[in-house]
Amino acid sequence: MTRTAHACQVVRMRADVVAEAEDMVADEVPVALVYNGISHAVMMATPADLEEFALGFSLSEGIVARAADCYGIEVEEGSDGVSVHLEIAGSAFMALKERRRSLAGRTGCGLCGVDSLRQVRRALPAVAPACGLHADGVRRAVAAIGARQQLNHLTGAFHAAAWCGMDGGLRLVREDIGRHNALDKVIGAMARTHARPGDGFLLITSRVSFEMAQKAIMAGAPALVGMSAPTSAAIALAEQSGMTLLAFARGRDFVCYAHPGALDLQVA
């Protein structure tokens, strides 16, 4: 399934003028993630880059510890949505079965696969310092991301996430109607292209919430840059794991909330 948006007829009022027009609307479909034949989660997502989404979700949610534990991914389209079938290692599947439950993923702020408070704060790895992260690189990435948000330009409905080199070059960019999904797609793309987390930073066009920080840490990113506000829980996670956290990255401005010592603030 490659369609990500479709045209619809609308009545638009602009500057007190009413006119019929054609508008582009983002496509949103249920995507079921099925592990070794057992359905684990259903997420509302943009039907593109679904193999990367499934792999990134599996890594960022700790279902598999490494990409090699996922032996195969197949996408199956149906009348009710899309099923993504993953074959994972037996040990990973046994662990998944212990915590498996029925859940409905949303484009909002749910915690995937969690049914008790003690499961919210799972053990997270320490990440390496963000060596080479500097203000000019952050600014360069923020300035460049807009031109790569083609689906958002078309519909106004998409979030974006990017894997950036320390110089600010955008190496991988993915879009989705869900901010979590966009980040998972980038994490999956990083795994499939064997990107080394220490070589760059993650950039998201959304706010930096607990789940977004957690996913970035699970991916091994030394730094996460958000274009909107952070939450206190996200800042606490970044502090604990050693991840440099920047937010309100707009134009030439940003705010560093965690581990500023790793950030070179000298600007050209």
Backbone as JSON, one array per atom type, in Angstrom:
{
  "sequence": "MTRTAHACQVVRMRADVVAEAEDMVADEVPVALVYNGISHAVMMATPADLEEFALGFSLSEGIVARAADCYGIEVEEGSDGVSVHLEIAGSAFMALKERRRSLAGRTGCGLCGVDSLRQVRRALPAVAPACGLHADGVRRAVAAIGARQQLNHLTGAFHAAAWCGMDGGLRLVREDIGRHNALDKVIGAMARTHARPGDGFLLITSRVSFEMAQKAIMAGAPALVGMSAPTSAAIALAEQSGMTLLAFARGRDFVCYAHPGALDLQVA",
  "N": [[0.86, -1.18, 0.0], [0.82, 2.06, -1.03], [-0.36, 4.53, -1.14], [-0.62, 7.62, 0.44], [-2.11, 9.84, 0.83], [-5.19, 11.41, -0.17], [-7.43, 13.0, -2.52], [-10.16, 15.17, -1.76], [-13.42, 16.65, -2.0], [-14.21, 19.88, -0.85], [-15.75, 22.58, 0.98], [-14.64, 25.74, 1.19], [-13.9, 28.49, 3.28], [-12.38, 31.52, 2.96], [-10.99, 34.52, 3.86], [-13.58, 35.57, 4.04], [-14.69, 34.67, 1.71], [-16.48, 32.2, 0.07], [-15.93, 29.06, -1.37], [-16.02, 26.2, -3.52], [-13.7, 23.55, -3.46], [-10.79, 21.48, -4.01], [-9.2, 19.37, -1.76], [-6.33, 17.94, -0.12], [-6.08, 15.06, 1.81], [-4.74, 13.35, 4.59], [-4.0, 9.87, 4.62], [-5.01, 7.37, 6.86], [-4.67, 4.37, 8.48], [-5.59, 1.28, 10.13], [-2.95, -0.56, 11.5], [-1.83, -3.67, 12.11], [0.43, -5.28, 14.19], [1.99, -8.26, 14.05], [3.37, -10.88, 15.73], [5.16, -13.74, 15.21], [2.81, -15.0, 14.46], [1.0, -14.14, 16.37], [-1.11, -11.54, 17.22], [-0.1, -8.44, 18.44], [-0.27, -5.61, 18.71], [-2.29, -2.87, 17.59], [-1.99, -0.19, 15.59], [-2.83, 3.13, 14.6], [-1.83, 4.41, 11.6], [0.22, 5.9, 9.01], [0.11, 4.44, 5.84], [2.83, 3.67, 4.83], [6.29, 2.82, 4.45], [6.2, 0.61, 6.15], [7.56, -1.72, 6.9], [9.89, -0.7, 8.03], [8.71, 0.74, 10.09], [7.6, -1.36, 11.65], [9.91, -2.76, 12.44], [11.33, -0.72, 13.78], [9.5, -0.09, 15.85], [9.54, -2.54, 17.2], [12.17, -2.58, 18.16], [12.34, -0.15, 19.65], [10.42, -0.54, 21.58], [11.45, -2.61, 22.97], [10.88, -5.22, 22.26], [12.4, -6.8, 20.59], [15.91, -7.18, 21.01], [17.83, -6.52, 19.21], [18.28, -5.85, 15.72], [18.89, -8.18, 14.35], [17.45, -10.13, 15.63], [15.03, -10.17, 14.47], [13.71, -12.03, 12.03], [12.29, -11.89, 9.67], [10.01, -9.85, 7.76], [6.74, -9.29, 6.71], [4.29, -7.65, 4.79], [0.84, -7.46, 4.75], [-2.01, -6.65, 3.06], [-5.4, -5.87, 3.75], [-9.03, -5.8, 3.72], [-9.81, -4.48, 6.01], [-7.62, -3.17, 6.93], [-4.06, -3.13, 7.47], [-1.85, -5.81, 7.96], [1.15, -6.48, 9.55], [3.47, -8.88, 9.51], [5.77, -10.31, 11.61], [8.59, -12.32, 12.04], [10.19, -13.43, 14.79], [12.98, -14.04, 17.03], [12.99, -16.99, 19.1], [13.44, -16.63, 21.88], [12.89, -13.92, 22.23], [10.21, -13.93, 21.52], [9.09, -15.51, 23.52], [9.46, -13.86, 25.74], [7.86, -11.76, 24.95], [5.33, -12.93, 24.94], [4.87, -13.17, 27.65], [4.28, -10.63, 28.46], [2.27, -9.93, 26.85], [-0.71, -8.4, 25.67], [-4.0, -7.26, 24.82], [-4.2, -4.33, 23.0], [-5.0, -1.04, 21.91], [-3.43, 0.97, 19.74], [-2.84, 4.48, 19.37], [-2.81, 7.68, 17.7], [-2.16, 9.44, 19.58], [-1.07, 9.66, 22.88], [-0.49, 7.12, 24.06], [0.84, 4.38, 26.04], [2.58, 1.86, 24.75], [1.79, -1.52, 25.05], [1.73, -1.66, 27.82], [0.47, -2.37, 31.01], [0.49, -1.85, 33.68], [1.52, 0.33, 36.37], [4.15, -0.04, 37.24], [5.44, -0.97, 35.01], [5.87, 1.17, 33.4], [8.25, 2.7, 33.69], [10.68, 1.25, 32.5], [13.83, -0.51, 32.59], [16.47, 1.26, 31.18], [19.07, 1.62, 28.74], [22.33, 3.13, 29.25], [23.42, 5.87, 27.34], [25.98, 6.8, 24.98], [28.08, 9.73, 25.28], [27.25, 12.73, 23.47], [29.29, 13.15, 21.32], [30.75, 15.57, 19.28], [28.45, 16.98, 18.76], [27.09, 20.04, 17.87], [26.13, 23.52, 17.92], [25.78, 24.67, 15.35], [25.32, 22.44, 13.73], [22.88, 21.49, 14.73], [21.21, 23.68, 14.1], [21.43, 23.65, 11.32], [20.17, 21.22, 10.64], [17.55, 21.67, 11.6], [16.81, 23.78, 9.94], [16.72, 22.47, 7.51], [14.8, 20.44, 7.61], [12.14, 21.11, 6.98], [11.86, 21.25, 4.18], [11.93, 18.61, 3.52], [9.59, 17.51, 4.33], [7.41, 16.39, 2.69], [4.85, 15.17, 2.62], [3.56, 16.47, 4.67], [3.51, 19.07, 3.68], [1.68, 18.68, 1.68], [-0.7, 17.97, 2.98], [-0.78, 18.97, 5.62], [-0.9, 17.4, 7.89], [1.04, 15.74, 8.99], [3.63, 14.44, 11.08], [7.22, 14.57, 11.43], [10.31, 12.76, 11.58], [13.84, 12.57, 11.95], [17.05, 11.21, 11.21], [20.11, 12.51, 11.82], [23.35, 13.57, 10.75], [26.18, 14.59, 12.74], [26.97, 16.96, 11.66], [24.64, 18.09, 10.9], [23.46, 17.26, 8.57], [20.74, 15.74, 6.92], [20.16, 12.45, 7.13], [18.31, 10.35, 7.18], [14.85, 10.55, 6.75], [11.54, 10.38, 7.85], [7.95, 10.36, 7.61], [4.79, 10.53, 9.31], [1.36, 10.23, 10.37], [1.28, 9.89, 13.05], [3.34, 10.92, 15.71], [4.92, 9.21, 17.25], [5.02, 7.03, 15.55], [6.41, 8.05, 13.32], [8.95, 8.43, 14.44], [9.56, 5.77, 15.13], [9.71, 4.69, 12.55], [12.01, 5.93, 11.54], [13.9, 4.9, 13.34], [13.72, 2.2, 12.67], [14.63, 2.37, 10.01], [17.23, 3.21, 10.47], [18.27, 0.91, 11.68], [18.04, -0.93, 9.57], [19.79, 0.12, 7.71], [22.13, -0.05, 8.99], [23.07, 2.07, 10.54], [25.19, 3.92, 12.72], [24.49, 4.74, 15.94], [25.97, 6.6, 17.51], [27.0, 8.38, 15.72], [25.43, 10.55, 15.15], [22.39, 12.5, 15.63], [18.94, 12.47, 16.73], [16.12, 14.07, 15.32], [13.02, 15.56, 15.89], [9.83, 16.76, 14.83], [7.9, 17.3, 16.6], [6.57, 17.64, 20.01], [8.63, 16.79, 22.84], [8.1, 14.07, 24.46], [7.7, 11.7, 27.21], [7.56, 9.09, 26.04], [8.77, 9.51, 23.55], [11.37, 10.28, 24.23], [12.13, 7.92, 25.51], [12.06, 6.06, 23.4], [14.1, 7.11, 21.78], [16.33, 6.78, 23.44], [16.35, 3.98, 23.67], [17.07, 3.43, 21.08], [19.68, 4.14, 21.14], [20.53, 6.72, 20.68], [22.64, 9.5, 21.07], [21.74, 12.05, 21.37], [18.74, 13.99, 21.37], [16.67, 16.06, 19.54], [14.05, 18.28, 19.72], [11.4, 20.08, 18.15], [9.39, 21.28, 19.45], [7.92, 21.64, 22.74], [9.42, 20.12, 25.71], [8.65, 17.5, 28.11], [8.54, 17.11, 31.7], [9.03, 14.47, 32.44], [10.34, 13.43, 30.21], [12.7, 14.92, 30.27], [13.79, 14.01, 32.67], [14.28, 11.3, 32.03], [16.23, 11.63, 30.02], [18.29, 12.83, 31.5], [18.92, 10.74, 33.28], [19.83, 8.74, 31.54], [21.92, 9.8, 30.16], [21.56, 11.13, 27.8], [21.74, 13.89, 25.63], [19.44, 16.49, 25.57], [17.52, 18.56, 23.6], [15.16, 21.16, 23.0], [12.41, 23.16, 21.7], [13.58, 23.91, 19.3], [13.95, 26.08, 16.93], [14.34, 27.97, 14.06], [17.22, 29.76, 14.65], [17.35, 29.21, 17.27], [17.35, 27.34, 20.37], [16.74, 25.26, 23.25], [18.6, 23.74, 25.74], [18.03, 21.02, 27.75], [19.07, 18.84, 29.09], [22.18, 17.44, 29.91], [24.05, 19.51, 28.86], [26.77, 19.79, 28.68], [27.82, 18.19, 26.7], [27.4, 19.53, 24.38], [28.6, 21.62, 21.88], [28.71, 24.96, 21.9], [29.82, 26.93, 20.38], [29.48, 29.05, 17.65], [29.39, 29.6, 14.11]],
  "CA": [[0.0, 0.0, 0.0], [1.7, 3.2, -1.14], [-1.06, 5.8, -1.08], [-0.51, 8.25, 1.75], [-3.07, 10.94, 0.9], [-6.12, 11.39, -1.3], [-8.16, 14.25, -2.74], [-11.58, 15.2, -1.45], [-14.07, 17.92, -2.3], [-14.52, 20.62, 0.35], [-16.22, 23.96, 0.86], [-13.64, 26.5, 1.94], [-14.1, 29.91, 3.49], [-11.11, 32.21, 3.13], [-11.2, 35.97, 3.76], [-15.02, 35.77, 3.86], [-15.11, 34.18, 0.39], [-16.8, 30.77, 0.11], [-15.72, 28.44, -2.68], [-15.77, 24.77, -3.56], [-12.3, 23.31, -3.8], [-10.26, 20.14, -3.78], [-8.2, 19.37, -0.69], [-5.63, 16.67, 0.08], [-6.29, 14.57, 3.17], [-3.83, 12.26, 4.93], [-4.56, 8.54, 4.82], [-4.77, 6.79, 8.18], [-5.25, 3.03, 8.47], [-5.14, 0.41, 11.22], [-1.81, -1.44, 11.18], [-1.65, -4.69, 13.14], [1.77, -5.87, 14.29], [1.75, -9.66, 14.39], [4.65, -11.52, 16.02], [5.11, -15.21, 15.17], [1.42, -15.41, 14.32], [0.16, -13.6, 17.45], [-1.28, -10.1, 17.12], [0.31, -7.77, 19.68], [-0.69, -4.21, 18.79], [-2.9, -2.26, 16.42], [-1.68, 1.23, 15.6], [-3.29, 3.93, 13.48], [-0.58, 4.89, 11.01], [0.3, 6.17, 7.57], [0.5, 3.17, 5.21], [4.08, 3.76, 4.07], [7.48, 2.45, 5.22], [5.68, -0.2, 7.26], [8.59, -2.64, 7.38], [10.72, 0.08, 8.94], [7.9, 1.02, 11.27], [7.49, -2.56, 12.49], [11.21, -3.04, 13.04], [11.62, 0.33, 14.74], [8.63, -0.31, 17.01], [10.03, -3.71, 17.92], [13.39, -2.19, 18.85], [12.13, 0.92, 20.62], [9.59, -1.05, 22.67], [12.17, -3.68, 23.63], [10.38, -6.54, 21.9], [13.65, -7.46, 20.2], [17.05, -6.42, 21.5], [18.64, -6.12, 18.07], [17.61, -6.11, 14.45], [19.13, -9.57, 13.94], [16.44, -11.0, 16.25], [13.86, -10.17, 13.58], [14.14, -12.86, 10.91], [11.58, -11.56, 8.45], [8.84, -8.97, 7.89], [5.87, -9.32, 5.53], [3.14, -6.75, 4.88], [-0.35, -8.05, 4.14], [-3.12, -5.71, 3.01], [-6.73, -6.46, 3.83], [-10.13, -4.83, 3.61], [-9.95, -3.75, 7.27], [-6.38, -2.5, 7.27], [-2.81, -3.78, 7.08], [-1.18, -6.64, 8.96], [2.59, -6.64, 9.35], [3.86, -10.12, 10.17], [7.19, -10.38, 11.94], [9.11, -13.56, 12.62], [11.25, -13.02, 15.71], [13.68, -15.12, 17.73], [12.16, -17.67, 20.09], [13.6, -16.04, 23.2], [12.16, -12.65, 22.21], [8.78, -14.22, 21.47], [8.68, -15.99, 24.84], [9.36, -12.68, 26.61], [6.7, -10.98, 24.51], [4.11, -13.61, 25.39], [4.68, -12.93, 29.08], [3.72, -9.3, 28.7], [1.3, -9.66, 25.8], [-2.08, -8.06, 25.98], [-4.72, -6.59, 23.74], [-4.17, -2.89, 23.16], [-5.29, -0.27, 20.7], [-2.55, 2.11, 19.61], [-3.47, 5.67, 18.84], [-1.84, 8.69, 17.29], [-1.95, 10.31, 20.73], [0.02, 9.49, 23.83], [-0.58, 5.87, 24.79], [2.06, 3.63, 26.3], [2.32, 0.62, 24.03], [2.1, -2.77, 25.7], [1.9, -1.47, 29.26], [-0.8, -2.5, 31.71], [0.64, -1.54, 35.1], [2.38, 1.49, 36.58], [5.56, -0.39, 37.39], [6.03, -1.25, 33.71], [6.09, 2.4, 32.65], [9.67, 3.06, 33.72], [11.5, 0.06, 32.37], [15.27, -0.26, 32.61], [16.95, 1.79, 29.92], [20.53, 1.63, 28.66], [23.03, 4.41, 29.21], [23.87, 6.19, 25.98], [27.28, 7.44, 24.92], [27.99, 11.18, 25.14], [27.02, 13.22, 22.1], [30.55, 13.73, 20.84], [30.64, 16.22, 17.98], [27.21, 17.73, 18.62], [27.35, 21.47, 18.02], [24.98, 24.37, 17.63], [25.59, 24.86, 13.91], [24.72, 21.23, 13.18], [21.48, 21.48, 15.11], [20.55, 24.7, 13.31], [21.39, 23.22, 9.92], [19.14, 20.18, 10.52], [16.24, 22.3, 11.78], [16.51, 24.57, 8.75], [16.54, 21.61, 6.35], [13.75, 19.43, 7.74], [10.89, 21.54, 6.37], [11.84, 20.92, 2.75], [11.81, 17.15, 3.39], [8.27, 17.1, 4.81], [6.56, 16.5, 1.51], [3.47, 14.8, 2.94], [2.98, 17.53, 5.49], [3.22, 20.19, 2.78], [0.52, 18.31, 0.89], [-1.92, 17.81, 3.79], [-0.71, 19.64, 6.92], [-1.31, 16.46, 8.94], [2.09, 14.77, 9.27], [4.84, 14.68, 11.86], [8.43, 14.03, 10.81], [11.47, 12.45, 12.41], [15.02, 12.46, 11.1], [18.36, 10.85, 11.73], [20.99, 13.55, 11.3], [24.75, 13.54, 11.09], [26.54, 15.65, 13.67], [27.09, 18.19, 10.89], [23.29, 18.57, 10.6], [22.93, 16.67, 7.35], [19.62, 14.81, 7.14], [20.49, 11.17, 6.51], [17.07, 9.58, 7.03], [13.67, 11.31, 7.14], [10.29, 9.66, 7.67], [6.77, 11.08, 8.05], [3.62, 9.73, 9.68], [0.35, 11.0, 11.09], [1.62, 9.73, 14.47], [4.72, 11.3, 15.98], [5.63, 8.01, 17.68], [5.24, 6.2, 14.36], [7.47, 8.65, 12.51], [10.22, 8.12, 15.09], [9.82, 4.34, 14.96], [10.12, 4.46, 11.16], [13.42, 6.33, 11.42], [14.7, 3.92, 14.09], [13.77, 1.01, 11.83], [15.49, 2.66, 8.87], [18.6, 3.19, 10.99], [18.67, -0.49, 11.87], [18.16, -1.6, 8.28], [20.94, 0.66, 6.99], [23.28, -0.25, 9.88], [23.56, 3.36, 11.02], [25.79, 3.88, 14.05], [23.81, 5.79, 16.7], [26.88, 7.62, 18.01], [27.46, 9.27, 14.65], [24.52, 11.65, 14.89], [21.33, 12.77, 16.6], [17.58, 12.38, 16.24], [15.36, 15.31, 15.28], [11.58, 15.35, 15.74], [9.12, 18.03, 14.65], [6.84, 17.36, 17.62], [7.04, 17.81, 21.38], [9.48, 15.71, 23.36], [7.39, 13.45, 25.57], [8.33, 10.55, 27.85], [7.71, 7.97, 25.1], [9.71, 9.87, 22.49], [12.7, 10.19, 24.82], [12.4, 6.52, 25.76], [12.38, 5.43, 22.12], [15.41, 7.59, 21.34], [17.33, 6.13, 24.28], [16.41, 2.57, 23.26], [17.78, 3.38, 19.8], [21.08, 4.45, 21.38], [20.85, 8.07, 20.2], [23.28, 10.31, 22.11], [21.05, 13.34, 21.52], [17.42, 14.12, 20.77], [16.3, 17.46, 19.35], [12.64, 18.46, 19.42], [11.07, 21.42, 17.69], [8.38, 21.8, 20.36], [8.28, 21.62, 24.16], [9.65, 18.84, 26.38], [7.95, 17.27, 29.37], [9.44, 16.84, 32.82], [9.39, 13.05, 32.42], [11.34, 13.25, 29.15], [13.95, 15.5, 30.76], [14.32, 13.09, 33.69], [14.84, 10.14, 31.34], [17.47, 12.04, 29.36], [19.28, 13.02, 32.56], [19.31, 9.44, 33.82], [20.47, 7.89, 30.54], [23.08, 10.46, 29.57], [21.23, 11.67, 26.48], [21.56, 15.33, 25.52], [18.07, 16.78, 25.13], [17.23, 19.92, 23.19], [13.78, 21.37, 22.57], [12.12, 24.49, 21.17], [14.56, 24.17, 18.25], [13.26, 26.81, 15.87], [15.25, 28.97, 13.51], [18.57, 29.66, 15.21], [17.22, 29.1, 18.72], [16.98, 26.08, 21.01], [16.98, 25.2, 24.7], [19.15, 22.45, 26.15], [17.44, 20.65, 29.04], [19.81, 17.76, 29.74], [23.56, 17.21, 29.48], [24.56, 20.54, 27.96], [28.21, 19.7, 28.56], [28.2, 17.5, 25.46], [27.04, 20.38, 23.25], [29.52, 22.7, 21.53], [27.88, 26.13, 21.65], [30.5, 27.86, 19.5], [28.78, 29.17, 16.38], [30.15, 30.25, 13.04]],
  "C": [[0.89, 1.24, 0.0], [0.98, 4.54, -1.05], [-1.01, 6.36, 0.32], [-1.47, 9.42, 1.93], [-4.0, 10.83, -0.3], [-6.89, 12.7, -1.36], [-9.62, 14.1, -2.31], [-12.13, 16.6, -1.73], [-14.5, 18.59, -0.99], [-15.15, 21.96, -0.01], [-15.34, 24.8, 1.77], [-14.06, 27.96, 2.07], [-12.74, 30.55, 3.76], [-11.33, 33.69, 2.87], [-12.65, 36.28, 3.39], [-15.53, 35.35, 2.49], [-15.3, 32.68, 0.48], [-16.63, 30.2, -1.29], [-15.57, 26.94, -2.51], [-14.34, 24.54, -4.04], [-11.96, 21.84, -3.58], [-9.16, 20.24, -2.74], [-7.57, 17.99, -0.6], [-5.7, 16.3, 1.56], [-5.36, 13.37, 3.42], [-4.58, 10.95, 5.1], [-4.1, 8.0, 6.17], [-5.45, 5.44, 8.22], [-4.8, 2.26, 9.72], [-4.01, -0.5, 10.73], [-1.61, -2.38, 12.35], [-0.24, -5.24, 13.08], [1.61, -7.28, 14.86], [3.1, -10.36, 14.53], [4.47, -13.03, 16.09], [3.67, -15.71, 15.2], [0.48, -14.87, 15.38], [0.1, -12.08, 17.33], [-0.97, -9.45, 18.46], [-0.25, -6.36, 19.8], [-1.35, -3.8, 17.48], [-2.69, -0.75, 16.55], [-2.36, 1.9, 14.41], [-2.07, 4.62, 12.9], [-0.77, 5.23, 9.55], [0.81, 4.92, 6.87], [1.7, 3.31, 4.27], [5.23, 3.4, 5.0], [7.1, 1.54, 6.39], [6.68, -1.24, 7.76], [9.5, -1.93, 8.37], [9.98, 0.4, 10.22], [7.86, -0.18, 12.21], [8.81, -2.88, 13.17], [11.56, -2.0, 14.09], [10.79, 0.21, 16.0], [9.16, -1.46, 17.85], [11.28, -3.39, 18.73], [13.12, -1.18, 19.95], [11.26, 0.49, 21.79], [10.24, -2.24, 23.37], [11.65, -5.07, 23.34], [11.52, -7.41, 21.37], [14.79, -6.57, 20.65], [17.92, -5.89, 20.37], [17.93, -6.51, 16.79], [17.77, -7.56, 13.99], [18.14, -10.54, 14.56], [15.13, -11.02, 15.48], [14.27, -10.86, 12.29], [13.46, -12.5, 9.6], [10.37, -10.69, 8.75], [8.05, -9.03, 6.59], [4.65, -8.44, 5.79], [1.97, -7.35, 4.1], [-1.51, -7.05, 4.22], [-4.44, -6.45, 3.04], [-7.79, -5.38, 3.76], [-10.27, -3.98, 4.86], [-8.7, -2.97, 7.66], [-5.18, -3.3, 6.78], [-2.29, -4.6, 8.25], [0.29, -6.74, 8.6], [3.04, -7.83, 10.19], [5.37, -10.14, 10.37], [7.52, -11.75, 12.51], [10.3, -13.18, 13.48], [11.83, -14.24, 16.42], [12.81, -15.7, 18.84], [12.25, -17.05, 21.46], [12.84, -14.72, 23.3], [10.66, -12.9, 22.23], [8.28, -14.72, 22.82], [8.53, -14.81, 25.8], [8.14, -11.84, 26.24], [5.4, -11.62, 25.01], [3.84, -13.36, 26.87], [4.03, -11.58, 29.34], [2.61, -8.95, 27.71], [-0.08, -9.33, 26.34], [-2.69, -7.41, 24.76], [-4.63, -5.1, 23.99], [-4.48, -2.25, 21.83], [-4.38, 0.92, 20.69], [-3.28, 3.27, 18.99], [-2.39, 6.64, 18.38], [-1.56, 9.64, 18.42], [-0.81, 9.83, 21.59], [-0.1, 8.22, 24.65], [0.77, 5.28, 25.04], [1.84, 2.22, 25.79], [2.73, -0.6, 24.85], [2.29, -2.68, 27.19], [0.55, -1.59, 29.94], [-0.67, -2.27, 33.21], [1.64, -0.4, 35.26], [3.85, 1.11, 36.66], [6.23, -0.7, 36.06], [6.36, 0.02, 32.93], [7.58, 2.73, 32.57], [10.52, 1.79, 33.68], [12.98, 0.45, 32.35], [15.72, 0.18, 31.23], [18.47, 1.8, 29.91], [21.09, 3.04, 28.81], [23.5, 4.64, 27.79], [25.21, 6.92, 26.05], [27.11, 8.96, 24.81], [27.88, 11.6, 23.68], [28.27, 13.93, 21.58], [30.36, 14.32, 19.45], [29.36, 17.0, 17.77], [27.5, 19.22, 18.83], [26.17, 22.27, 17.5], [24.73, 24.52, 16.14], [24.95, 23.64, 13.26], [23.25, 21.14, 13.5], [20.7, 22.48, 14.25], [20.4, 24.28, 11.85], [20.29, 22.17, 9.71], [17.74, 20.78, 10.64], [15.85, 23.09, 10.54], [16.17, 23.69, 7.55], [15.32, 20.72, 6.41], [12.47, 19.83, 7.03], [10.78, 21.13, 4.92], [11.67, 19.42, 2.51], [10.46, 16.63, 3.86], [7.24, 17.21, 3.69], [5.1, 16.17, 1.81], [2.8, 15.87, 3.79], [2.66, 18.77, 4.65], [1.93, 19.93, 2.01], [-0.77, 18.37, 1.72], [-1.94, 18.62, 5.08], [-0.96, 18.72, 8.09], [-0.18, 15.56, 9.45], [3.17, 15.32, 10.21], [6.03, 14.11, 11.08], [9.45, 13.72, 11.88], [12.64, 12.25, 11.47], [16.21, 11.97, 11.9], [19.36, 11.77, 11.04], [22.44, 13.25, 11.66], [25.07, 14.68, 12.05], [26.72, 16.99, 12.96], [25.73, 18.79, 10.53], [22.71, 18.05, 9.31], [21.84, 15.67, 7.65], [19.89, 13.5, 6.4], [19.25, 10.32, 6.26], [15.92, 10.44, 7.53], [12.44, 10.46, 6.87], [9.14, 10.51, 8.22], [5.65, 10.1, 8.41], [2.63, 10.64, 10.39], [0.58, 10.91, 12.61], [3.07, 10.08, 14.71], [5.55, 10.1, 16.46], [5.97, 7.14, 16.47], [6.37, 6.73, 13.5], [8.84, 8.34, 13.11], [10.56, 6.65, 14.96], [10.28, 4.02, 13.54], [11.58, 4.82, 10.96], [14.32, 5.33, 12.15], [14.81, 2.62, 13.3], [14.68, 1.2, 10.64], [16.96, 2.69, 9.28], [19.11, 1.76, 11.13], [18.9, -1.18, 10.53], [19.36, -1.12, 7.48], [22.22, 0.59, 7.83], [23.91, 1.08, 10.3], [24.13, 3.2, 12.43], [25.22, 5.04, 14.87], [24.73, 6.92, 17.15], [27.32, 8.63, 16.98], [26.54, 10.48, 14.44], [23.49, 11.83, 15.98], [19.97, 12.63, 15.92], [16.9, 13.74, 16.34], [13.89, 14.97, 15.08], [10.89, 16.71, 15.64], [8.06, 18.26, 15.71], [7.42, 17.71, 18.99], [7.86, 16.6, 21.8], [8.82, 15.16, 24.62], [8.21, 12.29, 26.13], [8.61, 9.44, 26.83], [8.73, 8.27, 24.01], [11.15, 9.8, 23.01], [13.09, 8.73, 25.04], [12.78, 5.79, 24.48], [13.76, 5.84, 21.63], [16.53, 6.93, 22.13], [17.47, 4.66, 23.91], [17.15, 2.4, 21.94], [19.26, 3.7, 19.96], [21.49, 5.84, 20.93], [21.51, 8.87, 21.32], [22.59, 11.64, 22.34], [19.71, 13.28, 20.79], [17.07, 15.6, 20.73], [14.83, 17.52, 18.97], [12.35, 19.89, 19.04], [9.98, 22.06, 18.55], [8.85, 21.57, 21.8], [8.61, 20.22, 24.66], [8.73, 18.7, 27.58], [8.97, 16.98, 30.46], [9.91, 15.4, 32.83], [10.45, 12.77, 31.36], [12.7, 13.78, 29.6], [14.6, 14.57, 31.78], [14.94, 11.86, 33.05], [16.17, 10.48, 30.69], [18.59, 12.22, 30.38], [19.82, 11.68, 33.04], [20.14, 8.63, 32.84], [21.69, 8.53, 29.89], [22.82, 11.07, 28.21], [21.08, 13.19, 26.54], [20.18, 15.6, 24.91], [17.91, 18.26, 24.84], [15.77, 20.01, 22.75], [13.6, 22.83, 22.17], [13.17, 24.89, 20.11], [13.85, 24.78, 17.04], [14.16, 27.92, 15.37], [16.66, 28.75, 14.03], [18.55, 29.41, 16.72], [16.94, 27.66, 19.16], [17.26, 26.21, 22.49], [17.51, 23.82, 25.02], [18.7, 22.14, 27.57], [18.23, 19.58, 29.78], [21.17, 17.58, 29.08], [24.07, 18.24, 28.48], [26.07, 20.48, 27.77], [28.69, 19.01, 27.29], [28.01, 18.36, 24.23], [28.03, 21.51, 23.07], [28.67, 23.91, 21.12], [28.6, 27.2, 20.83], [29.82, 27.88, 18.14], [29.62, 29.94, 15.38], [29.63, 31.67, 12.83]]
}
